[in-house]
């Protein structure tokens, strides 16, 4: 069964931007580290929308960016929640998987834009422009990596 995932809205849960003045070891200078944190909440039955009851799931997507210069570290941490609806017939496990993969693909451009905008206002650093991410491949690679570990 093909499940339709409807994106309702997002909100910024956390946004921290810090510039740390400290000497950076030579091997890290000019590099950028990016970390992701993805989670989804319990599934709830939403109120009736246009005569149809739907399931609601919340995706939490966090990205931490650290950029290193010679004597400063830019540390940016953002977490966004995306709210998604789907049909009642979809199983909760399937919904969690769908929200993590497809929901991440939907929410990631908002995170990329916010990071670009925030870093663009600080003229002591170059604007951080994250590349487009293939979230489906990222989750497949992680799943394959986890399966290889067992």
C-alpha positions as CSV (number, residue, x, y, z in Angstrom):
1,X,0.0,0.0,0.0
2,X,1.4,3.4,-1.0
3,X,1.1,5.8,2.0
4,X,0.7,9.5,1.4
5,X,2.6,11.7,3.8
6,X,1.2,15.2,4.2
7,X,3.5,17.9,5.5
8,X,1.5,20.3,7.7
9,X,4.1,22.6,9.3
10,X,7.4,23.0,11.0
11,X,8.8,25.0,13.9
12,X,12.3,25.8,15.1
13,X,12.8,24.1,18.5
14,X,16.4,25.1,19.0
15,X,18.8,27.5,17.4
16,X,22.2,28.1,18.9
17,X,25.0,30.1,17.2
18,X,28.4,30.5,18.9
19,X,31.7,31.7,17.8
20,X,34.4,30.4,20.0
21,X,37.8,32.2,20.1
22,X,40.5,29.6,20.5
23,X,43.5,28.3,18.6
24,X,42.5,25.5,16.3
25,X,44.8,22.6,15.6
26,X,46.3,22.8,12.1
27,X,44.6,19.6,10.8
28,X,41.1,21.0,11.5
29,X,41.6,24.5,10.0
30,X,39.3,25.1,7.0
31,X,37.2,22.0,7.7
32,X,33.5,21.7,8.5
33,X,32.0,18.9,10.6
34,X,28.3,18.1,10.2
35,X,26.3,15.9,12.5
36,X,22.6,14.8,12.2
37,X,20.1,13.7,14.8
38,X,16.8,12.3,13.6
39,X,13.9,11.1,15.7
40,X,10.1,10.8,15.5
41,X,7.5,11.0,18.2
42,X,4.7,8.7,19.1
43,X,1.9,8.5,16.6
44,X,-1.4,10.2,17.5
45,X,-4.8,10.1,16.0
46,X,-5.6,13.7,15.0
47,X,-8.9,15.4,15.0
48,X,-11.1,15.1,12.0
49,X,-9.7,17.1,9.0
50,X,-12.1,17.7,6.1
51,X,-14.3,14.8,7.3
52,X,-11.3,12.3,7.6
53,X,-9.4,11.2,10.7
54,X,-5.7,11.0,10.2
55,X,-2.6,9.9,12.1
56,X,-0.1,12.7,13.2
57,X,3.6,12.1,13.6
58,X,6.3,14.6,14.6
59,X,9.8,14.5,13.2
60,X,12.7,16.0,15.1
61,X,15.6,16.8,12.9
62,X,18.8,18.3,14.4
63,X,21.9,19.4,12.6
64,X,25.1,20.6,14.2
65,X,27.7,22.4,12.1
66,X,31.2,23.2,13.3
67,X,33.5,25.2,11.0
68,X,37.1,25.7,11.9
69,X,39.3,28.7,11.2
70,X,42.8,29.4,12.5
71,X,41.7,31.0,15.8
72,X,37.9,30.6,15.9
73,X,35.3,27.8,15.8
74,X,31.8,28.5,14.5
75,X,29.4,26.2,16.3
76,X,25.8,26.2,15.0
77,X,23.1,23.8,16.3
78,X,19.6,23.7,15.0
79,X,16.6,21.4,15.7
80,X,13.4,21.6,13.7
81,X,10.2,19.7,14.3
82,X,8.1,18.8,11.3
83,X,4.4,17.8,11.7
84,X,3.1,15.2,9.3
85,X,-0.3,13.5,8.6
86,X,-1.1,10.2,7.0
87,X,-4.0,7.7,6.7
88,X,-5.2,5.7,9.7
89,X,-4.5,2.4,7.9
90,X,-0.7,2.8,7.9
91,X,1.0,0.8,10.7
92,X,2.9,2.9,13.3
93,X,6.2,1.2,12.4
94,X,5.8,2.0,8.8
95,X,4.8,5.6,9.6
96,X,7.9,6.1,11.7
97,X,10.1,4.9,8.9
98,X,8.2,7.0,6.3
99,X,8.5,10.1,8.5
100,X,12.2,9.6,9.1
101,X,13.2,9.2,5.5
102,X,10.6,11.2,3.5
103,X,10.0,13.7,6.3
104,X,13.7,14.4,6.6
105,X,13.9,15.1,2.9
106,X,11.0,17.5,3.2
107,X,12.4,19.4,6.3
108,X,16.1,19.4,5.3
109,X,15.8,22.4,2.8
110,X,14.4,24.5,5.6
111,X,17.4,23.7,7.8
112,X,19.8,24.4,4.9
113,X,18.1,27.8,4.3
114,X,18.2,28.8,8.0
115,X,21.9,27.8,8.4
116,X,22.7,29.8,5.2
117,X,20.8,32.8,6.4
118,X,22.1,32.9,9.9
119,X,25.8,32.4,8.9
120,X,25.3,35.0,6.1
121,X,24.7,37.7,8.7
122,X,28.1,37.1,10.4
123,X,30.7,38.8,8.2
124,X,33.6,37.2,10.2
125,X,32.9,33.9,8.5
126,X,32.0,32.8,5.1
127,X,28.4,31.9,4.7
128,X,27.8,28.1,5.3
129,X,26.0,26.6,2.4
130,X,25.2,23.0,3.0
131,X,24.9,20.8,0.0
132,X,21.6,19.0,-0.9
133,X,21.5,15.6,0.9
134,X,20.0,12.4,-0.4
135,X,18.3,11.4,2.8
136,X,17.0,8.2,1.4
137,X,20.6,7.1,0.5
138,X,21.8,8.3,3.9
139,X,19.3,6.1,5.8
140,X,20.0,3.2,3.5
141,X,23.7,3.5,4.1
142,X,23.1,3.7,7.8
143,X,20.8,0.7,7.7
144,X,23.4,-1.3,5.8
145,X,26.1,-0.2,8.2
146,X,24.0,-1.3,11.2
147,X,23.2,-4.6,9.6
148,X,26.9,-5.3,8.8
149,X,27.6,-4.7,12.6
150,X,25.3,-7.6,13.7
